[in-house]
Amino acid sequence: MPFLVYSLLRLGLFFAALVVGYVVGLRSWLLVLVALVVAFAVSYLALARQRDAAALWLARRSERRKAARTERVDEDAAYEDAVVDEPDSPR
C-alpha cells in the first residue's frame, strides 16, 4: 500500500525533525511548529515518487469502488425492473 508507506515516511520525518529540534534547543509549541514545517518541506522535496505512487493508488482505488457501486446499482435496477414487469406482480 503506497499510501501507508508514504504516510509512515512523512510521520518518520516529523519525528526526526522533532528530535533534531529538541536537540537544538527548541521547546514547547515552537518545537512542534518548526518540526511540522520542516517535515512538510522535506517530504515535499524528497518524497515526490512516493507521493505520486500514493496518489495513483488512491485514484485507482476510487475508480474500482465507483465501478463496483455502479455495478451494484445496475444489478438492483435490473432486479427491480424484473419484479415490476412480472404480469402478476402487485402494484
Order of alpha helices (4+ residues) and beta strands (2+ residues): alpha-alpha-alpha
